[in-house]
Amino acid sequence: MTTSKNLRSLTPAVEHVDLVSRRVQSPDEDRAALVLEAWSQGLMTGSLVIMAAVTIANMRPGVLLHKLILLELILALAHGTFIFAHAPVYGWYLASSAIGLIISWSLHNVIAWMKNRPFMGRKLSLFYIGTIILVQPYWVAEIYANFAYFNDINRTVYEKIRPWEALFRDPWWIYTTCNLFWVVKKHYCFGIVELVRECPRFGLMLASMCLSMVFIVLDVLSVTGALQSAMPLGINPFWKLCFMFKCLCDTIILDDFKTALDNLSSRWLARQGVQVLDFREHPTLPDEPGARNNGDDISLKHRITAVHIA
């Protein structure tokens, strides 16, 4: 339990900045803070280990996207264990493990770009990956800020840039989520409900995307002080939960979204009594007389397939 002496010592830190500052040392003196931080770190680390095992079991040799997803999970693991460190190691261990986490965050955006790229034009695709590259100086600054803040060298930099973290981390994921919902609605023969019925795994991924959005909002509210009265001082589990659901989206479906959706579309159409023909497997089909004019041939909304009513 926090004593009145501890509360008096913490009061200036709260008044010094508008956001809820993180603890410079391990929260051993506050049982509520210790339990919440240990729970959130344990949940994140345990989920990452399980997702890494699932990824290894399902990944295909030679597929770069699958390897990057596994690397994303491994890089973030160490940052879920700094609860075990104590002074004077605590600050250095936390800041060092945060480097892997920051790389993992940027890698997640690259993975989102690779999965979403088939649904983007060339200019949009270049803008997407280009802006990911352009924000890297912010992450270099945050790496320094972590070392300076948690080793009591300089708190100012961290307190000024931490509220902006979500702006440099999440816009690409928000766009990817919204774009995927829009593509399913506008460019495929089924809706969201039919998609979830046909493939519950895809429904789980969409639900995870939505939950990650919720925790992005809660993370922003937490670092700006809006949840100050509801949370232990300096403890923010929301970014961990957000990251966990982001990684779950990558792990549930390892392939890019178009490959997964095209396969599901073919299977769904087959269940409706529709035969799907792949032009790549039938390169002469479009050139056959009457093939384009036959009333039984119906073009799908994506480029490479056509269907024939059975």
Summary of the structure (lengths in Angstrom):
residues: 310
radius of gyration: 23.7
end to end distance: 71.1
largest distance: 88.4
contacts: 917
relative contact order: 0.12
helix: 69%
strand: 4%
